Amino acid sequence: MGTIVIFIIIPENNPVLVKLGKELFCVFFFFVIFIFIELLKWLYRSIRIRNEKKQKALEYKKEREKIEQEGIDYLWSRIDKLDPQIRKSVKQLVTNNNSQLLLKDRVKIGLLPSDLFDTTEIKSNTYGYKLKSDMYESLIYSYEKYGKISHFE
């Protein structure tokens, strides 16, 4: 269709038309228009694919942030439920690079949640405790990013 329109618009004494002849001229412009249309289709697909990738990356980032926030919220809730003295010890462990704290009372060691703390007996009736490594890493991340380790700090 485009070739016929171009053939009708171009004057009969056009040097390209005179040299190629009517048939080759029509074939030439057919291929030019065909390649141009294919180029436009390729550009459209490329732009659409790039936009879809950006959209998926954005959705993935939002989902990851949502999951991260849920994890932080769970962590903060877990710390909020602790006894104030234990919460203070957790804060101290976070701020001093998880250096072991000492307790001389076995009963108090028994009160420390085993899912949060690792305890070791150093001497008779002297116990050391520190945060478990995964809990420490999570709390450090929370402390560095938000400046706190619980909701009510």
VMD Tcl script that builds the backbone (N, CA, C; Angstrom):
set m [mol new atoms 459]
animate dup $m
set s [atomselect $m all]
$s set {name element resname resid chain x y z} {
  {N N MET 1 A 0.823 -1.189 0.000}
  {CA C MET 1 A 0.000 0.000 0.000}
  {C C MET 1 A 0.871 1.258 0.000}
  {N N GLY 2 A 1.872 1.301 0.924}
  {CA C GLY 2 A 2.757 2.449 1.003}
  {C C GLY 2 A 3.566 2.622 -0.269}
  {N N THR 3 A 3.963 1.497 -0.884}
  {CA C THR 3 A 4.737 1.567 -2.122}
  {C C THR 3 A 3.927 2.210 -3.234}
  {N N ILE 4 A 2.655 1.866 -3.333}
  {CA C ILE 4 A 1.786 2.428 -4.373}
  {C C ILE 4 A 1.616 3.926 -4.158}
  {N N VAL 5 A 1.436 4.347 -2.912}
  {CA C VAL 5 A 1.275 5.776 -2.606}
  {C C VAL 5 A 2.543 6.532 -2.985}
  {N N ILE 6 A 3.703 5.979 -2.632}
  {CA C ILE 6 A 4.973 6.634 -2.976}
  {C C ILE 6 A 5.142 6.687 -4.492}
  {N N PHE 7 A 4.791 5.606 -5.167}
  {CA C PHE 7 A 4.907 5.554 -6.634}
  {C C PHE 7 A 4.019 6.607 -7.283}
  {N N ILE 8 A 2.846 6.830 -6.722}
  {CA C ILE 8 A 1.927 7.821 -7.279}
  {C C ILE 8 A 2.444 9.237 -7.009}
  {N N ILE 9 A 3.036 9.471 -5.842}
  {CA C ILE 9 A 3.495 10.812 -5.460}
  {C C ILE 9 A 4.760 11.213 -6.215}
  {N N ILE 10 A 5.681 10.279 -6.430}
  {CA C ILE 10 A 6.969 10.578 -7.059}
  {C C ILE 10 A 6.723 10.919 -8.537}
  {N N PRO 11 A 7.324 11.994 -9.029}
  {CA C PRO 11 A 7.143 12.351 -10.449}
  {C C PRO 11 A 7.839 11.343 -11.373}
  {N N GLU 12 A 7.374 11.237 -12.580}
  {CA C GLU 12 A 7.875 10.263 -13.562}
  {C C GLU 12 A 9.332 10.519 -13.947}
  {N N ASN 13 A 9.810 11.739 -13.839}
  {CA C ASN 13 A 11.177 12.052 -14.256}
  {C C ASN 13 A 12.168 12.009 -13.086}
  {N N ASN 14 A 11.798 11.389 -11.953}
  {CA C ASN 14 A 12.689 11.228 -10.809}
  {C C ASN 14 A 13.881 10.380 -11.236}
  {N N PRO 15 A 15.136 10.820 -10.925}
  {CA C PRO 15 A 16.327 10.088 -11.390}
  {C C PRO 15 A 16.386 8.644 -10.897}
  {N N VAL 16 A 15.938 8.393 -9.655}
  {CA C VAL 16 A 15.963 7.018 -9.125}
  {C C VAL 16 A 14.964 6.161 -9.878}
  {N N LEU 17 A 13.773 6.697 -10.139}
  {CA C LEU 17 A 12.741 5.973 -10.871}
  {C C LEU 17 A 13.187 5.700 -12.302}
  {N N VAL 18 A 13.844 6.654 -12.940}
  {CA C VAL 18 A 14.306 6.493 -14.313}
  {C C VAL 18 A 15.393 5.417 -14.374}
  {N N LYS 19 A 16.355 5.422 -13.410}
  {CA C LYS 19 A 17.455 4.459 -13.436}
  {C C LYS 19 A 16.999 3.042 -13.103}
  {N N LEU 20 A 16.116 2.900 -12.094}
  {CA C LEU 20 A 15.702 1.562 -11.653}
  {C C LEU 20 A 14.574 0.988 -12.496}
  {N N GLY 21 A 13.740 1.796 -12.980}
  {CA C GLY 21 A 12.553 1.326 -13.679}
  {C C GLY 21 A 11.410 1.232 -12.685}
  {N N LYS 22 A 10.205 1.153 -13.204}
  {CA C LYS 22 A 9.023 1.167 -12.341}
  {C C LYS 22 A 8.957 -0.058 -11.429}
  {N N GLU 23 A 9.253 -1.234 -11.974}
  {CA C GLU 23 A 9.131 -2.467 -11.182}
  {C C GLU 23 A 10.160 -2.508 -10.046}
  {N N LEU 24 A 11.441 -2.240 -10.357}
  {CA C LEU 24 A 12.474 -2.251 -9.322}
  {C C LEU 24 A 12.263 -1.132 -8.312}
  {N N PHE 25 A 11.782 0.002 -8.767}
  {CA C PHE 25 A 11.487 1.105 -7.873}
  {C C PHE 25 A 10.423 0.701 -6.852}
  {N N CYS 26 A 9.363 0.051 -7.316}
  {CA C CYS 26 A 8.295 -0.415 -6.415}
  {C C CYS 26 A 8.826 -1.463 -5.442}
  {N N VAL 27 A 9.645 -2.406 -5.934}
  {CA C VAL 27 A 10.215 -3.443 -5.073}
  {C C VAL 27 A 11.143 -2.799 -4.036}
  {N N PHE 28 A 11.964 -1.841 -4.467}
  {CA C PHE 28 A 12.884 -1.158 -3.567}
  {C C PHE 28 A 12.120 -0.463 -2.438}
  {N N PHE 29 A 11.115 0.323 -2.779}
  {CA C PHE 29 A 10.367 1.026 -1.746}
  {C C PHE 29 A 9.525 0.081 -0.896}
  {N N PHE 30 A 9.095 -1.036 -1.450}
  {CA C PHE 30 A 8.399 -2.039 -0.652}
  {C C PHE 30 A 9.322 -2.535 0.465}
  {N N PHE 31 A 10.567 -2.865 0.112}
  {CA C PHE 31 A 11.510 -3.349 1.122}
  {C C PHE 31 A 11.889 -2.256 2.124}
  {N N VAL 32 A 12.022 -1.032 1.643}
  {CA C VAL 32 A 12.327 0.069 2.562}
  {C C VAL 32 A 11.195 0.236 3.570}
  {N N ILE 33 A 9.977 0.232 3.118}
  {CA C ILE 33 A 8.824 0.381 4.014}
  {C C ILE 33 A 8.705 -0.832 4.932}
  {N N PHE 34 A 8.941 -2.025 4.389}
  {CA C PHE 34 A 8.887 -3.251 5.184}
  {C C PHE 34 A 9.922 -3.215 6.315}
  {N N ILE 35 A 11.151 -2.836 5.985}
  {CA C ILE 35 A 12.211 -2.760 6.994}
  {C C ILE 35 A 11.886 -1.683 8.028}
  {N N PHE 36 A 11.343 -0.560 7.586}
  {CA C PHE 36 A 10.959 0.500 8.505}
  {C C PHE 36 A 9.874 0.019 9.481}
  {N N ILE 37 A 8.881 -0.681 8.980}
  {CA C ILE 37 A 7.810 -1.207 9.836}
  {C C ILE 37 A 8.363 -2.239 10.819}
  {N N GLU 38 A 9.236 -3.114 10.342}
  {CA C GLU 38 A 9.851 -4.109 11.235}
  {C C GLU 38 A 10.701 -3.436 12.307}
  {N N LEU 39 A 11.396 -2.386 11.932}
  {CA C LEU 39 A 12.188 -1.634 12.904}
  {C C LEU 39 A 11.285 -1.020 13.973}
  {N N LEU 40 A 10.161 -0.449 13.565}
  {CA C LEU 40 A 9.219 0.125 14.529}
  {C C LEU 40 A 8.657 -0.960 15.455}
  {N N LYS 41 A 8.340 -2.132 14.901}
  {CA C LYS 41 A 7.842 -3.235 15.735}
  {C C LYS 41 A 8.911 -3.693 16.724}
  {N N TRP 42 A 10.151 -3.782 16.289}
  {CA C TRP 42 A 11.253 -4.200 17.164}
  {C C TRP 42 A 11.455 -3.181 18.292}
  {N N LEU 43 A 11.416 -1.883 17.931}
  {CA C LEU 43 A 11.558 -0.839 18.946}
  {C C LEU 43 A 10.431 -0.914 19.974}
  {N N TYR 44 A 9.225 -1.109 19.503}
  {CA C TYR 44 A 8.071 -1.209 20.397}
  {C C TYR 44 A 8.235 -2.384 21.360}
  {N N ARG 45 A 8.618 -3.553 20.824}
  {CA C ARG 45 A 8.818 -4.738 21.677}
  {C C ARG 45 A 9.946 -4.511 22.676}
  {N N SER 46 A 11.039 -3.906 22.226}
  {CA C SER 46 A 12.176 -3.654 23.116}
  {C C SER 46 A 11.797 -2.721 24.263}
  {N N ILE 47 A 11.101 -1.668 23.935}
  {CA C ILE 47 A 10.668 -0.717 24.966}
  {C C ILE 47 A 9.681 -1.377 25.920}
  {N N ARG 48 A 8.751 -2.149 25.395}
  {CA C ARG 48 A 7.770 -2.832 26.243}
  {C C ARG 48 A 8.456 -3.826 27.182}
  {N N ILE 49 A 9.402 -4.604 26.661}
  {CA C ILE 49 A 10.121 -5.577 27.492}
  {C C ILE 49 A 10.930 -4.864 28.571}
  {N N ARG 50 A 11.612 -3.780 28.212}
  {CA C ARG 50 A 12.388 -3.023 29.197}
  {C C ARG 50 A 11.482 -2.468 30.297}
  {N N ASN 51 A 10.330 -1.940 29.911}
  {CA C ASN 51 A 9.391 -1.406 30.901}
  {C C ASN 51 A 8.836 -2.508 31.799}
  {N N GLU 52 A 8.573 -3.683 31.228}
  {CA C GLU 52 A 8.088 -4.805 32.029}
  {C C GLU 52 A 9.147 -5.254 33.029}
  {N N LYS 53 A 10.416 -5.278 32.604}
  {CA C LYS 53 A 11.501 -5.656 33.515}
  {C C LYS 53 A 11.617 -4.653 34.657}
  {N N LYS 54 A 11.520 -3.362 34.321}
  {CA C LYS 54 A 11.578 -2.333 35.365}
  {C C LYS 54 A 10.416 -2.489 36.334}
  {N N GLN 55 A 9.222 -2.762 35.808}
  {CA C GLN 55 A 8.039 -2.930 36.647}
  {C C GLN 55 A 8.198 -4.139 37.563}
  {N N LYS 56 A 8.703 -5.253 37.027}
  {CA C LYS 56 A 8.909 -6.453 37.842}
  {C C LYS 56 A 9.960 -6.201 38.923}
  {N N ALA 57 A 11.029 -5.493 38.564}
  {CA C ALA 57 A 12.066 -5.180 39.548}
  {C C ALA 57 A 11.497 -4.300 40.658}
  {N N LEU 58 A 10.669 -3.355 40.299}
  {CA C LEU 58 A 10.046 -2.477 41.287}
  {C C LEU 58 A 9.108 -3.264 42.202}
  {N N GLU 59 A 8.309 -4.155 41.605}
  {CA C GLU 59 A 7.405 -4.987 42.401}
  {C C GLU 59 A 8.198 -5.902 43.327}
  {N N TYR 60 A 9.288 -6.475 42.826}
  {CA C TYR 60 A 10.132 -7.353 43.640}
  {C C TYR 60 A 10.729 -6.577 44.816}
  {N N LYS 61 A 11.187 -5.362 44.534}
  {CA C LYS 61 A 11.774 -4.526 45.587}
  {C C LYS 61 A 10.732 -4.193 46.651}
  {N N LYS 62 A 9.515 -3.839 46.225}
  {CA C LYS 62 A 8.456 -3.523 47.182}
  {C C LYS 62 A 8.098 -4.742 48.019}
  {N N GLU 63 A 8.028 -5.909 47.380}
  {CA C GLU 63 A 7.714 -7.140 48.104}
  {C C GLU 63 A 8.819 -7.474 49.107}
  {N N ARG 64 A 10.064 -7.319 48.679}
  {CA C ARG 64 A 11.196 -7.579 49.571}
  {C C ARG 64 A 11.174 -6.622 50.764}
  {N N GLU 65 A 10.869 -5.351 50.524}
  {CA C GLU 65 A 10.780 -4.375 51.608}
  {C C GLU 65 A 9.633 -4.708 52.559}
  {N N LYS 66 A 8.522 -5.176 52.004}
  {CA C LYS 66 A 7.377 -5.553 52.834}
  {C C LYS 66 A 7.737 -6.745 53.728}
  {N N ILE 67 A 8.380 -7.749 53.152}
  {CA C ILE 67 A 8.797 -8.920 53.930}
  {C C ILE 67 A 9.814 -8.516 54.987}
  {N N GLU 68 A 10.747 -7.655 54.605}
  {CA C GLU 68 A 11.749 -7.168 55.563}
  {C C GLU 68 A 11.082 -6.427 56.711}
  {N N GLN 69 A 10.114 -5.582 56.396}
  {CA C GLN 69 A 9.422 -4.822 57.437}
  {C C GLN 69 A 8.636 -5.751 58.356}
  {N N GLU 70 A 8.026 -6.797 57.796}
  {CA C GLU 70 A 7.309 -7.765 58.623}
  {C C GLU 70 A 8.278 -8.483 59.560}
  {N N GLY 71 A 9.463 -8.823 59.045}
  {CA C GLY 71 A 10.475 -9.469 59.879}
  {C C GLY 71 A 10.958 -8.552 60.991}
  {N N ILE 72 A 11.195 -7.292 60.658}
  {CA C ILE 72 A 11.629 -6.313 61.662}
  {C C ILE 72 A 10.526 -6.130 62.709}
  {N N ASP 73 A 9.288 -6.047 62.257}
  {CA C ASP 73 A 8.167 -5.873 63.178}
  {C C ASP 73 A 8.062 -7.069 64.130}
  {N N TYR 74 A 8.244 -8.280 63.590}
  {CA C TYR 74 A 8.218 -9.479 64.436}
  {C C TYR 74 A 9.363 -9.434 65.455}
  {N N LEU 75 A 10.544 -9.058 64.979}
  {CA C LEU 75 A 11.703 -8.963 65.867}
  {C C LEU 75 A 11.460 -7.950 66.979}
  {N N TRP 76 A 10.961 -6.775 66.619}
  {CA C TRP 76 A 10.690 -5.739 67.614}
  {C C TRP 76 A 9.635 -6.209 68.615}
  {N N SER 77 A 8.604 -6.884 68.122}
  {CA C SER 77 A 7.571 -7.393 69.028}
  {C C SER 77 A 8.160 -8.414 69.990}
  {N N ARG 78 A 9.049 -9.243 69.481}
  {CA C ARG 78 A 9.704 -10.251 70.322}
  {C C ARG 78 A 10.539 -9.568 71.412}
  {N N ILE 79 A 11.263 -8.542 71.072}
  {CA C ILE 79 A 12.079 -7.821 72.046}
  {C C ILE 79 A 11.185 -7.058 73.030}
  {N N ASP 80 A 10.065 -6.496 72.543}
  {CA C ASP 80 A 9.145 -5.762 73.422}
  {C C ASP 80 A 8.573 -6.649 74.524}
  {N N LYS 81 A 8.411 -7.925 74.246}
  {CA C LYS 81 A 7.813 -8.846 75.216}
  {C C LYS 81 A 8.789 -9.269 76.309}
  {N N LEU 82 A 10.058 -8.958 76.132}
  {CA C LEU 82 A 11.057 -9.360 77.124}
  {C C LEU 82 A 10.959 -8.515 78.390}
  {N N ASP 83 A 11.451 -9.075 79.471}
  {CA C ASP 83 A 11.576 -8.368 80.730}
  {C C ASP 83 A 12.466 -7.130 80.510}
  {N N PRO 84 A 12.164 -6.007 81.150}
  {CA C PRO 84 A 12.968 -4.788 80.927}
  {C C PRO 84 A 14.461 -4.976 81.174}
  {N N GLN 85 A 14.827 -5.769 82.175}
  {CA C GLN 85 A 16.246 -5.997 82.459}
  {C C GLN 85 A 16.905 -6.785 81.324}
  {N N ILE 86 A 16.194 -7.757 80.796}
  {CA C ILE 86 A 16.737 -8.546 79.681}
  {C C ILE 86 A 16.824 -7.670 78.435}
  {N N ARG 87 A 15.809 -6.829 78.227}
  {CA C ARG 87 A 15.821 -5.907 77.080}
  {C C ARG 87 A 17.029 -4.967 77.171}
  {N N LYS 88 A 17.332 -4.535 78.380}
  {CA C LYS 88 A 18.499 -3.677 78.586}
  {C C LYS 88 A 19.784 -4.440 78.251}
  {N N SER 89 A 19.854 -5.706 78.637}
  {CA C SER 89 A 21.025 -6.533 78.309}
  {C C SER 89 A 21.159 -6.728 76.799}
  {N N VAL 90 A 20.025 -6.919 76.129}
  {CA C VAL 90 A 20.044 -7.078 74.663}
  {C C VAL 90 A 20.605 -5.813 74.024}
  {N N LYS 91 A 20.134 -4.673 74.463}
  {CA C LYS 91 A 20.622 -3.391 73.932}
  {C C LYS 91 A 22.129 -3.254 74.180}
  {N N GLN 92 A 22.562 -3.652 75.371}
  {CA C GLN 92 A 23.984 -3.566 75.700}
  {C C GLN 92 A 24.799 -4.494 74.796}
  {N N LEU 93 A 24.295 -5.699 74.548}
  {CA C LEU 93 A 25.011 -6.635 73.671}
  {C C LEU 93 A 25.087 -6.113 72.235}
  {N N VAL 94 A 24.024 -5.471 71.799}
  {CA C VAL 94 A 24.013 -4.918 70.432}
  {C C VAL 94 A 25.013 -3.778 70.308}
  {N N THR 95 A 25.085 -2.944 71.321}
  {CA C THR 95 A 25.978 -1.784 71.232}
  {C C THR 95 A 27.440 -2.113 71.520}
  {N N ASN 96 A 27.728 -3.273 72.139}
  {CA C ASN 96 A 29.131 -3.605 72.409}
  {C C ASN 96 A 29.622 -4.799 71.582}
  {N N ASN 97 A 29.087 -4.931 70.380}
  {CA C ASN 97 A 29.518 -5.964 69.427}
  {C C ASN 97 A 29.352 -7.383 69.951}
  {N N ASN 98 A 28.312 -7.597 70.718}
  {CA C ASN 98 A 27.962 -8.918 71.230}
  {C C ASN 98 A 29.065 -9.512 72.107}
  {N N SER 99 A 29.786 -8.652 72.813}
  {CA C SER 99 A 30.790 -9.133 73.765}
  {C C SER 99 A 30.068 -9.782 74.942}
  {N N GLN 100 A 30.564 -10.903 75.353}
  {CA C GLN 100 A 29.911 -11.718 76.374}
  {C C GLN 100 A 29.714 -10.941 77.687}
  {N N LEU 101 A 28.497 -11.047 78.238}
  {CA C LEU 101 A 28.187 -10.465 79.542}
  {C C LEU 101 A 28.216 -11.586 80.583}
  {N N LEU 102 A 28.512 -11.229 81.819}
  {CA C LEU 102 A 28.647 -12.226 82.889}
  {C C LEU 102 A 27.492 -12.131 83.874}
  {N N LEU 103 A 27.086 -13.302 84.366}
  {CA C LEU 103 A 26.085 -13.405 85.424}
  {C C LEU 103 A 26.578 -14.413 86.440}
  {N N LYS 104 A 26.329 -14.141 87.703}
  {CA C LYS 104 A 26.770 -15.073 88.746}
  {C C LYS 104 A 25.608 -15.879 89.302}
  {N N ASP 105 A 24.430 -15.641 88.809}
  {CA C ASP 105 A 23.243 -16.303 89.351}
  {C C ASP 105 A 22.685 -17.299 88.327}
  {N N ARG 106 A 22.702 -18.581 88.657}
  {CA C ARG 106 A 22.209 -19.616 87.737}
  {C C ARG 106 A 20.711 -19.450 87.478}
  {N N VAL 107 A 19.976 -18.970 88.453}
  {CA C VAL 107 A 18.535 -18.787 88.282}
  {C C VAL 107 A 18.267 -17.742 87.202}
  {N N LYS 108 A 19.009 -16.655 87.218}
  {CA C LYS 108 A 18.821 -15.608 86.199}
  {C C LYS 108 A 19.195 -16.115 84.810}
  {N N ILE 109 A 20.217 -16.971 84.725}
  {CA C ILE 109 A 20.586 -17.558 83.425}
  {C C ILE 109 A 19.424 -18.385 82.891}
  {N N GLY 110 A 18.735 -19.081 83.785}
  {CA C GLY 110 A 17.571 -19.884 83.371}
  {C C GLY 110 A 16.425 -19.040 82.852}
  {N N LEU 111 A 16.377 -17.779 83.229}
  {CA C LEU 111 A 15.309 -16.885 82.768}
  {C C LEU 111 A 15.567 -16.315 81.372}
  {N N LEU 112 A 16.793 -16.424 80.892}
  {CA C LEU 112 A 17.109 -15.901 79.556}
  {C C LEU 112 A 16.494 -16.806 78.489}
  {N N PRO 113 A 15.795 -16.238 77.523}
  {CA C PRO 113 A 15.194 -17.059 76.468}
  {C C PRO 113 A 16.277 -17.774 75.653}
  {N N SER 114 A 16.144 -19.082 75.538}
  {CA C SER 114 A 17.177 -19.870 74.853}
  {C C SER 114 A 17.198 -19.622 73.343}
  {N N ASP 115 A 16.104 -19.104 72.795}
  {CA C ASP 115 A 16.109 -18.810 71.358}
  {C C ASP 115 A 16.855 -17.515 71.036}
  {N N LEU 116 A 17.160 -16.713 72.051}
  {CA C LEU 116 A 17.872 -15.454 71.842}
  {C C LEU 116 A 19.333 -15.504 72.267}
  {N N PHE 117 A 19.606 -16.270 73.318}
  {CA C PHE 117 A 20.925 -16.216 73.934}
  {C C PHE 117 A 21.650 -17.558 73.894}
  {N N ASP 118 A 22.971 -17.474 73.774}
  {CA C ASP 118 A 23.867 -18.608 73.992}
  {C C ASP 118 A 24.508 -18.388 75.349}
  {N N THR 119 A 24.486 -19.415 76.201}
  {CA C THR 119 A 25.095 -19.280 77.527}
  {C C THR 119 A 26.218 -20.298 77.679}
  {N N THR 120 A 27.246 -19.913 78.404}
  {CA C THR 120 A 28.365 -20.806 78.699}
  {C C THR 120 A 28.769 -20.625 80.156}
  {N N GLU 121 A 29.210 -21.729 80.754}
  {CA C GLU 121 A 29.699 -21.643 82.128}
  {C C GLU 121 A 31.181 -21.335 82.075}
  {N N ILE 122 A 31.575 -20.236 82.674}
  {CA C ILE 122 A 32.970 -19.806 82.638}
  {C C ILE 122 A 33.724 -20.399 83.827}
  {N N LYS 123 A 33.189 -20.207 85.021}
  {CA C LYS 123 A 33.719 -20.804 86.258}
  {C C LYS 123 A 32.513 -21.308 87.036}
  {N N SER 124 A 32.746 -21.904 88.137}
  {CA C SER 124 A 31.606 -22.347 88.934}
  {C C SER 124 A 30.800 -21.120 89.371}
  {N N ASN 125 A 29.510 -21.182 89.109}
  {CA C ASN 125 A 28.558 -20.104 89.433}
  {C C ASN 125 A 28.821 -18.793 88.693}
  {N N THR 126 A 29.594 -18.823 87.627}
  {CA C THR 126 A 29.755 -17.643 86.769}
  {C C THR 126 A 29.451 -18.065 85.346}
  {N N TYR 127 A 28.486 -17.389 84.775}
  {CA C TYR 127 A 28.017 -17.752 83.434}
  {C C TYR 127 A 28.150 -16.555 82.502}
  {N N GLY 128 A 28.516 -16.858 81.267}
  {CA C GLY 128 A 28.580 -15.822 80.242}
  {C C GLY 128 A 27.429 -16.006 79.269}
  {N N TYR 129 A 26.916 -14.940 78.784}
  {CA C TYR 129 A 25.843 -15.040 77.788}
  {C C TYR 129 A 26.016 -13.950 76.743}
  {N N LYS 130 A 25.582 -14.299 75.556}
  {CA C LYS 130 A 25.564 -13.340 74.451}
  {C C LYS 130 A 24.463 -13.749 73.494}
  {N N LEU 131 A 24.149 -12.861 72.581}
  {CA C LEU 131 A 23.082 -13.131 71.612}
  {C C LEU 131 A 23.522 -14.201 70.616}
  {N N LYS 132 A 22.567 -15.003 70.179}
  {CA C LYS 132 A 22.864 -15.952 69.104}
  {C C LYS 132 A 23.201 -15.150 67.853}
  {N N SER 133 A 24.031 -15.711 67.010}
  {CA C SER 133 A 24.564 -14.951 65.876}
  {C C SER 133 A 23.473 -14.449 64.925}
  {N N ASP 134 A 22.466 -15.277 64.608}
  {CA C ASP 134 A 21.417 -14.811 63.697}
  {C C ASP 134 A 20.584 -13.696 64.332}
  {N N MET 135 A 20.330 -13.811 65.633}
  {CA C MET 135 A 19.589 -12.758 66.338}
  {C C MET 135 A 20.426 -11.483 66.404}
  {N N TYR 136 A 21.716 -11.630 66.657}
  {CA C TYR 136 A 22.604 -10.471 66.718}
  {C C TYR 136 A 22.639 -9.751 65.367}
  {N N GLU 137 A 22.777 -10.510 64.289}
  {CA C GLU 137 A 22.811 -9.907 62.948}
  {C C GLU 137 A 21.514 -9.142 62.660}
  {N N SER 138 A 20.389 -9.724 63.010}
  {CA C SER 138 A 19.098 -9.062 62.778}
  {C C SER 138 A 18.970 -7.792 63.603}
  {N N LEU 139 A 19.395 -7.872 64.857}
  {CA C LEU 139 A 19.304 -6.689 65.722}
  {C C LEU 139 A 20.275 -5.587 65.304}
  {N N ILE 140 A 21.455 -5.980 64.861}
  {CA C ILE 140 A 22.420 -4.985 64.358}
  {C C ILE 140 A 21.855 -4.283 63.127}
  {N N TYR 141 A 21.254 -5.055 62.226}
  {CA C TYR 141 A 20.641 -4.460 61.034}
  {C C TYR 141 A 19.560 -3.461 61.450}
  {N N SER 142 A 18.707 -3.871 62.381}
  {CA C SER 142 A 17.643 -2.993 62.863}
  {C C SER 142 A 18.221 -1.738 63.511}
  {N N TYR 143 A 19.239 -1.914 64.318}
  {CA C TYR 143 A 19.830 -0.786 65.040}
  {C C TYR 143 A 20.511 0.186 64.074}
  {N N GLU 144 A 21.191 -0.347 63.065}
  {CA C GLU 144 A 21.879 0.524 62.105}
  {C C GLU 144 A 20.900 1.227 61.174}
  {N N LYS 145 A 19.852 0.527 60.765}
  {CA C LYS 145 A 18.914 1.123 59.804}
  {C C LYS 145 A 17.893 2.039 60.478}
  {N N TYR 146 A 17.364 1.618 61.638}
  {CA C TYR 146 A 16.284 2.369 62.282}
  {C C TYR 146 A 16.709 3.064 63.578}
  {N N GLY 147 A 17.889 2.715 64.091}
  {CA C GLY 147 A 18.354 3.326 65.316}
  {C C GLY 147 A 17.684 2.779 66.563}
  {N N LYS 148 A 17.007 1.639 66.444}
  {CA C LYS 148 A 16.351 1.040 67.600}
  {C C LYS 148 A 16.229 -0.471 67.402}
  {N N ILE 149 A 15.944 -1.162 68.501}
  {CA C ILE 149 A 15.806 -2.616 68.433}
  {C C ILE 149 A 14.438 -3.094 68.868}
  {N N SER 150 A 13.538 -2.146 69.177}
  {CA C SER 150 A 12.163 -2.514 69.547}
  {C C SER 150 A 11.237 -1.353 69.193}
  {N N HIS 151 A 9.945 -1.599 69.330}
  {CA C HIS 151 A 8.987 -0.551 69.011}
  {C C HIS 151 A 9.083 0.650 69.957}
  {N N PHE 152 A 9.321 0.353 71.236}
  {CA C PHE 152 A 9.215 1.392 72.272}
  {C C PHE 152 A 10.589 1.776 72.814}
  {N N GLU 153 A 11.457 2.157 71.966}
  {CA C GLU 153 A 12.788 2.525 72.430}
  {C C GLU 153 A 12.983 4.018 72.372}
}
mol reanalyze $m
mol bondsrecalc $m
mol representation Tube
mol addrep $m
